[in-house]
Amino acid sequence: MSGEISFDGLVAYDDTANAIELADYLLARTQITCVFGTTVTGDAVYTAEGFLSSVEMSAEMESPVSYSGSITLTGAITKSVNS
C-alpha cells in the first residue's frame, strides 16, 4: 500500500518541531512516524511511517511565516483508539 499525506502550518521558531527540523529530516532522508487524531479518550488515532518528499516555507510581507510539505508513506496507515 502506498500514499501521501500533505500538511501545512505556521512557523514557530521556538517550537521543538518546526520547519527547520522538517527540512533537516528531508535532507538526511530520515524516516518519520506520523500520528494524527484527537486527544480525546476513545477517539481514533491514525499512525503511518514515511519519508518527507517536500518541505516549503513562505514569508510574504506583513504576513506570518508558513510552511507546507508532503510525506510519502512506506506502508499501511494503522488505526488505534486513544486511551
Steps between C-alpha positions, in 0.01 A plus 500: 500500500625850428375851548587856579412738783509876445535748787532872568536731797648818642870516587583532870878518535478432875304175449697175528342367178528774240562553129879507548491155663278370218750627242778317690296175483449551127870561431609203714231274346381408848196273529234664717190378681179698446228492764173686456171508687362668810603487866154385607492158669321246279553693175683347204870568450676419172869417464720464191868503407662669205754746364461872441483563127473879523521785751436862408503823703331820388540848644294771337529863609294580813382137535593212731760255370335175392621158392360209304614165375420143424592159636524191278375204703696175507228273634145479620325752721400331826204600717491478878289642782627780723526378858 
